[in-house]
Amino acid sequence: MNILFIGPPGSGKGTQSKRLQDRFGLVHLSTGDMFREAIARQTAVGMKAKGFMDRGEYVPDSVVIDLIRDRLSAPDCKKGFILDGFPRTEPQAEALDGLLSGMGLKLDAIFQFDVAKGVLVERLSSRRVCRVCGQTVSQDQVASLASDCPKNPGSKCDFYQRSDDAPEVVGRRIEVYETQTSPIVGFYSRKPGFLKVDADQHPDSVYGLLERALGPA
Ligand code: AMP
């Protein structure tokens, strides 16, 4: 099963990807995570991406398309994948169509995450991410989290704020989404398997909607 998530930053795509990945045995393909890893490892791709990410702008299409082409051809993607954060522009959507048809694959489900802009700003500005397991929580939950880090038993999660979640960058990221990504939503809304999801709700309710739409694992 191959799934596409489209939605603005802070709409919960990453959170839902992690849950669906476990439930359906899928690979989570987040281009944002791939770039953050590349930056941490100081690779050439990471160096190209960093400035754009810090400003809340999109990395050039050619860089993103090369990255996803390589990743999709890896053997683990054969079990099915969730695309989270790609495609974000018309050229990327066209490239994805070409890549999938060349591989004899299709998208089985396309979910558009719909969230009010005010909620996004608040969520992103208070978002904290664990450096080790990647789980995201809001700032006011950090102190009260009792359980250990799932990937580091015996220790608590090591939460930090992503540099592009800083209040001065958040507005720009939402603006870039509206101008560059919103136009491709129309294109995907006409494809089979498309569903618009009210992602203003609690993550458990959003997950319930996705699970029902996908049917049994
Ligand atoms: P995300 O973690 O999905 O919010 O992505 C973080 C940042 O990575 C974005 O603000 C962009 O700078 C960059 N990025 C991730 N995916 C893409 C993409 N498909 N196209 C262009 N830039 C991207």
Residues whose N, C-alpha, C, O or C-beta is under 5 A from the ligand:
A	BS01	AMP	P9 T31 G32 D33 F35 F52 M53 G56 E57 Y58 V59 V64 D84 G85 F86 P87 R88
